[in-house]
Every structure is written in C-alpha cells, then in structure tokens.
Amino acid sequence: MPQVEKLKIFLASPGDVSTERNHVVKVVEEINRTVAPDKGVVLEVIRSENAYPGYGKDGQAIINEQIGKMSDYVLFIGIMWNRVGTPTKRDISGTIEEFKRARRTFNRIDQPEIWFYFRSMTEGVKTKIELEQQGKVKRFKNSYSKNGWGLFREYKNPSKFRNKLREHITLWLSNRRKKRVKKSSTSSKTNTRSLSTEKASASKLKTYDDPKKVGVSSNIIPKRQISTIKIYKKSTTKSKAKKSKSISTSGAWVLLNDYLFETQSVEMNANKNLVLNILIVSAEQEANLRELQSISHYHTRRQIIYAYQNDAYMVQVESVETKSIKGKTSYIVTLKPTPQSYSYNIINYYGYTFEQVAESQIRFLLLNEIPKSADKAYQSTPDFIIRENDYLVESKGHIITNVWKKWITEPQMFLINARLAAVCFLKINKIVEHILELKILFISKNVVSVNFRGQIRQFHYNKEISVIQVKGKCALDL
C-alpha cells in the first residue's frame, strides 16, 4: 500500500472572518477527496478552534504550545477583514503573533510557505474601536507590501475567497509535485553527468547536455483572477533570448489554465472543439498535463483559460489522451470553448464613446496609464470608466510589469508570457473582438514599447467597424 504524506496547514485570523475559516476546512476536505489522493498526500488544517482549555498562561501562549512548532507546518494561511484581532502580551494581536512565528521559521528553514488574504473592508464604520481596528489592518497590509514580505491576495466576499483558495491549493499541490520531480531529475542528471565525465575522460570524448529536456508552467489564476504567467526556462531557448528583442506572435506556445506548453499542432474538429497535440519533453510537463486530465474527470467540469496566438477563451477540458510513436509520448488535449455573451449595447458611456472607453482600458492594461480626471466628484471620469470592471480592478494594470518581475533574467520567455497575458486580458474581458497586431519591443533594459491594434465589437449594424490603435512605452521597473 503506497505511503500517504500528511501535510499540515495552519490557519490564522481574527474572529470576524469565521465564514472564511469554515471555507478553508471545507475546501481542504474537498481536495482530500479529489486532488490529494493522486498526489499521495492528505491535508490537515490546524486552527485555534482545535485548542483545548489550559491554565497558568495567557490564552495565546496556551494556543502556541498546543499548535507546536511552526516548522511542523508546510503552509500558513492568514486572513483579515475589518479587525486585526485581540492584543496579546507579546504583540498587537494573536494573528500577528502567529504570523511572526511563521515568518521567523520560514526565514530559518524555508517553511512554512505563507499565504495572506485580505477581504475588502466595510465602508462607513463609525465607532472608535472599529476605526482603530481597520487602521491596524491597513498598517499591517501596507507593511506586508512595503517590507517585501511577499504577495498577498484580496477578495470581495467569502464565496470568492473559497473559489480562490481552491484554485491556489490545487496549483500549490501540483507545484510541490513538480519541484520534487525536478529535484529527483536533477539528482539523477548529476549522477549521469558524473559518470559521463569519467567515461569521456577515459576515452577523450566530449559530452553534451540533452537539449530536449524542457519544462513549462504558469501562474495565471483563471476567471477574474488573472495576474501573471510563469514558465520554467527552456534550455534550447536561452541562446535565442539574447538575440530576440521583440515579439509579435506567440508562435506555437499555448496557455492552458496554469500551464504553458509548446504545441505540435492546434486544430478545430467537426464539433468545433479544439484539439491540441503536445509532445512531452519533461516529467514536469507530464505532471502538468495529468493535472488537466484530472480536471476533465470532474463531474461538474470547471472552466479554464485557453490562449493561443491572438485568441483567448474560457474552455472546458473534454479529454486528455496519450499516444506514443517510436518512444516519444504526445498528449492529445480536447477543449470545448464556452460561448461568450455580449449583453451590453451602448454607444457612449457617461459621456464617453465606446471607442474611448475601450482605448482607456487598453492603455490601462498594456501601458499602466490612468487618464487624469478633471473632476473626481463625478463617476463619468476616465478613471471610473477603466475601473468599473471588477476584472480590471483586480488586475491593477501592470500586466507586463508583473511578468517582468518574475522573468527579468529571461527576456525571450518574458516576451512570450507578457504577450499571452495581454491577449487573455483583452479577449476574456471582451474589450476587443479581434487582435490585429500586438508587438512588444525592448527599447532599453527596463522599458518596452507596445504597439497594439484591434477591432472592437459593433453593436449596431449601420455603424462602421472601429479599429483601436494604441502605441506607447511601458516602464518595467515600477
């Protein structure tokens, strides 16, 4: 019987997010029934509710003793809303004290991983205590960013938190598996190279690394959570990255939810389903595809993101099959596009034409530009037009710069990722109907120029097709 690894998760939060705390437990129970068994793990959530009564010390000290060492946990999940929590003898709240314990342990042994989620604050609070609590949450949140502790996530309500957490834990489990496979592969490769070196020395022959050992992945969270795309570096593209300073097409690269692959072919069958042929070139790639395969087995198939060249859709994974020819394994992935609806039929919006709205949104997404408003008292400002879409608010612009932060050392991979991320935002947000041109060019070490041209959807049969063209510079170091 295969051995199952237990992974302990610590949950920290004040008492005003009890719904979210229950969601964490329920999401983990769901993942233990679905995804975790394939990974050979079982997740266990530990929270203050698990503590039994004690005497002789303050409450938080008793909890600290009972939960044990933070080094026993692989993941720390913190949540805050309007309250920072009740003060302890050692810190401004029990949640902050627990966070600091986790951070000290992480700085020492790189464990536990730390995730923090902040719910949008309630507006219009009036009491002094409520204002003080919100002020403490704001200061802690600002410190999190200012001190460079990491990346936190924001959400609007408990249901959105639940959906985000499910996606994040699923991706996290997949990445843990990939890291182990990669570590094992690296160890095996080191031993092989040592042996090859000895043989080469004896026979005076040269040895070379296998250029086909490639792995890819990504970090886009689907459906109103898109932020950045991430891939593992591909050894055969490293030399090309130094030569190429621009990109106008994503070529054979395709984005599937959290993963990026280089395809052999992309076709549409008679049922109008997309059929992708992906040649397996690494254990990491195969693990990623198996993750998609598990998605196709769900009773209620959730939607994932698909992006290829100038198109992006929400799709369902219909099937993931394998075939092998002369020892080379390919995965055949069949995707069913989800029909997109266009319910709005406006020509102008608070005094701005639809073309002006689209151009403002494109400039916000691609160039980080927010038009200055002459009168911020009215909702008919360009800033409101841009941010009236929750999707755009959550992205905070900075699509290209966010990708750059992760892939600053790999210019070619940065260009591929940045272009596909932009296509996802523009198409899935329904800002444009057709992308005619999207070129990203390095003009200096930390600045790119973006040249975009696209058609926006027409809502009246007698109106000419509108083409939006945007050119400008995007500073990568913000």
N, C-alpha and C positions, 0 to 999 in steps of 0.2 A: 504494500500500500504506500503510495507516494507521501512524503512528509509535507505537511502544511505549515507554512511560516506565519506566525502571528505578528501583526503589525499594530502597535498601539498608537492611538491618536488622542492627544489631549485637547480638550475644548475649554476655552476661557472666554468669559463675557460677563457683563453686568446683568442684572435681573430684568431689564426692560426688553430683552430680545429672547424671551422664553420660547416663542414660536420658532425662531430660527434654531435654537438649541435642540428642540424636538425634531426639526427637519434634518439636522446633522445625523442624529441617531437613525432616523428612518431611511435616509439616503444610504448610510453605511450598511444597514440591514439589507436594502435592495441590492447593493453592489456585492455583498457577500453571497447573495443568491444567484447573481448573474455573471458579472465580470471576474470577481475574485477567484472562483474555483479554477478558471483557465490559467490564472497567473500563479497558482499554487500558494495562495495566501488567504488569510482571514483577517479582517479589520476589527479592532475593538476600540470603542470610544470610552474615554475616561473623563468624567466631569465632576464638579463639586457635589452633585446630587448623589454620587456614589459614596461620599464620605459618611462614616458613622460617627456618633457622638463622641466627644472627648472632654477632658477636664485638665485644668492646670496651665493651659496656654491659651493665647488668643485664637479665635476661630480660624484665621488664615494659616497660622502656624500649624494647627492640627491638620488642616487640609493638605498643607505642603508635605507633612510627614507621611500622610496616608497615600498620596499620589506617587510618592517615591521620587527617585532621581529623574530629572528631565532627560538624561541620557538613555533612559529606557523607552523613550517615545521616538517614533520616526517622523511624526508630523504634529505640529502645534497649530490649532485653528483659533484665531481670535476674532471676536465680533463686537462691534459697538454701534450704538444708535444715538440716543439723546443723553445717555448717562455714562460717566467713566467708571462709576461704581462706588462702593463704600471704602473709606480710608482704612488702612491697616497701620500697625505700629512701625512698619518699615517703608511704606510707600503711599501714594495718593489713592490707590485702590487695590483690591485683590487681583483684578485683571491685569493691571500694570505690573504688579509684583510678579505674577506668573509669567508675563511676557518677558520681563527682565531675566528671570531664571532661565527661560528657554533661550534667550539671546546669548547669555553668558556660556551656556552649554554648547550652543551652535558655534560660537567663536572658538571654542576649545576643540571640538571633535566633529564639526560639520553636521551635527544632528542635535535636535530635530529640525526638519525643514519648517519654516514659519510662514503661515498664511494669515493675512488680516483682511477682514471685510468691514466696510463702513456703510451703514444704511443712511439714506438721505434724511437729514434732520427735519423734525417737525417745526414748521414756521409758526411764528406768533406766540411763542411761550412767554408768560408774563411774570411768573413768580421768581423771586430772587434765587431760590435753590435750583430751579430748572435752568435759569440763565447761567448760573455758575457751573452746573454740570455740563451744559453744552459747550461752554467756554473751555473747560478742561479737555473735552473730546477734541475740539478744534485744535488746541495746542498740541495734543498728542499726535493728531493726524498730521499737522504741519511738521512736527519733529521727525515723524516717520519719513517724510519726503526730504526734508532739509538735511538730515543726518545720513541719508543714503542707505537706510536700513534695508530697503527692498521695494518691491512693487505690491501695493495693496489694490483691492478691488472695491468698487462702490456698487450699490444696488438700491432699487426703489422700494421694494416690498418683500415680504418673506417668501412668496412664491418664486420671484425672480432669483432670490438667493438660493433657494432649493435647486433650481434648474442649473444655475452657475456651478454650484458645488458638485452636483452630479457629474457635469462635464469635466470639471477640474480634477476630481478624484480619479475618474476613468482615464484621463490623459496622464495623470501622475503615475498611476499603476503601470501604464504602458511604457512610460519613460524609464521607470525603475527597471523594468524588464530589459529594455534596450541597453541601459547602462551596464547591466550585468552581462548581457551577451557581448557587448563591446569590450568589457574588461576581460572576459574569458577569451574573446577572439584576439585581443591584444597580447595576452599572455601566451597563447598558442603561437601567435605570429612571431613573438620574440624568441621562443624556443626554436621555431623553424629557421629563423634567420641566423641564430647562433650556429645551428647545425650546418646550414648552407655556407656560412662564412668559413667554418672549419674545412668543409669539402672544397670550397673554392681555393682556400689557401694551399691545400694539398695538390690540387690539380691546376692551379694558376688560372682558374676561370672566374669570370665576373658574374655576380648575381644581381637581379633586379627585383624591385617590388612589383607585385601584380597590380597593374593599373585598373583592373576591373572591380577591385574591392571598394565599393561605393555605398554610402548610406545617406538617406534623406529623411527629413521630418519637418514639422512646422508647429507654430504656436498660435494659430488663429482660433478663437472661440466662436462657434457659429451663431448666426441669427441674433443680431443686435448686440453682439459682444466682440466683434472683430477688432483686433488691435494691431498685432504684428504677425509676420510669418517668419518661421525659423527653419533652417535645414542644416543637417550635418554637412561638413565640407566634403566635396568630391575631389579625390586626388587628381583625376585627369583634367579638371578644370582650373587647377591652381595656376598653371602657367598661362592659361588663356586670360585669367582675371587681370593680369598685369598689362595685357595688350588692349583689352576692350575697355573703353571709357564711356560707352553709351549703349543703350538698348532700346529697340523699337518694336520688338516682338519677343514673346516668352518662349518661342520655338516649341520643342516637344515637351516642355515642362507642364505638368497639370497639378492642380491643387485639389486634394480630396480631404475635406474637413480639416483635420490637424496635421495632415501629411502632404508632402510634396514629392512627386515622382517624375522621372523622365520616361515618357511613353514610347513604345514601339509603333503604335498606331492608335488613332481615335476615330471611331466610325459611328454612324447612326443607323440602326437596323430598321426593318419594316414596321416595327411597333413604335418607332420614334424614340427608342431607348438608346442611350449612349453606351458604346461597347469599347472599353479600353484594354489594350494589350500592354502589360508592363513586365519587362524582363527583370527577374530577380538577380541582383548583383551583390547582395549582402544579407546577413542574418537580420540586421536592423530593419531593412526594407520588408523582409518577410514577416517580421513581428508586427510591423505597421499594417500590412495587408490583412493579416489574421485578425487584427483589431476591427478593421472594416468588415471582415467576414462575420464577426460576432454581432455587429450592428445589423446585418442583413437577417439574422436569425431571431431578432426580437419580434414578439407578436405584434406590437404596435411600432412600426418602423419610423424612427425619428428622421427628420430631415438633416442633411449635412450640406456643406458648401462644395460646389464644384466650380473651378475656374480654369479656363484654357484659352490662351491667346487673348482675344478681345471679348470673350463672353464669360459670364458667371451666372449660375443658377443655384437655387435650392433643389436638391435631388434626394431621392431615396435609393438606398443600396438594394438592388433586386437580387443580385447574386455575386459571389466571388468564387471563381473556379480556377483550377490549375491545369497546366499541361506541360509535358516535358519532351523536348526534342534534342537528341544527342547529348543528354545530360544537362541541358540548360532549361531551367524552370521558368515558365511565364505564368502570370496571373491574368485571367480574363475577368474584368470587373464590369458588370452591367448596372447602369444607373437609370432611374426613371425621373426625368425632370418634373418638378412641381409647377403647374401653370401659375403664372404671375397675373395678378389682377391690378388694373389701373382704375380706381374708383373715383379719382378726382377729375374734374373737367373745367379747370379755371384758366382764364387768360391773364388775369392780373391778381396780385395778392397784396392786400393792404397798400395799394398804390404802386406796386412794382409789377412789371410784366413777368410772365412765366420765364422768359428768357433771362431776365435779370436775376430772378431767384435762382435759376439753375447755375448761372455763371458765378454767383456769390458762393453757392455751395461747393462748386468745383474748386474755386480759388481757396476756400477754407480747407478742403480736404487735401489738395495737392501742393499748395504753397504756404499753408498756415496763415493765410491772410484773413483778417476780420475787418470789414469796412468800418470806418469810424462813423458814428451816428451823430447827426446834428442835434437831435433831441431824444434823449434816452427816456423821456417820460412816456413815449408812445410805443406801442407794440409794433408799429409799422416801420421799425428801423431795420436796416440790413442785418444787424446782429441778431435780432429776433427771427428774421426770416431764415437765417442759417440754422439757428439753434432750435427752431420749433420742432425739428425732427429729433426724437429721442435718440435715434441711432447715431446721429451726428454729435449730439451732446456727449454720448458715452465714448465716442472715439476721441473727443477733444482735439480733432485735427491731428496734426503731427504723424500722419501715417508713415510718410517716408522717413522722417527723423527717428521714429521708434524702431523701424527696421535697421537703420544705420547704427543705432546704439548697440545692437546685438551682433552686427556683422561688419564692424568697422575694419576688420583685418582682411575681409574677403570681398573686394569691390564687385566682382562679377556675380557672386551669389547675392550680394546686396541688391544689385540692379534687378535680377530676376525676381527676388522676393518683393521688392518695392513695387515693381510694375504689376504683379499679380494681386498684391494687396490693394492697390489703387483700383484695378479692374473690379475687384469684389465690392468695394465700397460704392463705386459709381453705378454698377449694374444692379446689385441687390437692393440698394436704396432707391432704385428706379429714378435716379437723377438724369440718366441718359438712356436712350434706347439702343443706340449703336455707337460704338467707339470706332472712329475712323483713323485716328492717329494718337499714339501715346508714346512719346520718346523721352527718356531720362538720360541726361548727359552730364558727366563731370566737367565742370569748368574751373574748378580748383580742388584742393584736397578736401575741403569741407563744405563745398557748395555745388549743387546740381541745378541745371536748368531743366524745366519741364515744358514740353510742347504738347498740348492736348487739343484735339479737335473731335467733336462728336455731335450726333443728331439727338435732339430731344423729341419726345413723343408728341404727336399732334392730336389735339382734342376736337378740332373742327375740320370737316372735310374741305372747306374752302380756304383754309389757311396754309400758306406755303411751308415747306419743311424748314425748320430752324436748325441752323448749324452753329454750335457754340465753339469758339476758339479761345484758348487760354494759353498764354505764354508768360513765363516768369522764372525767378530764381527761388530756390528753397535752401535756406541755411540748415545744415545738418547738425550743427552743434548749438542746440537751444538750451 
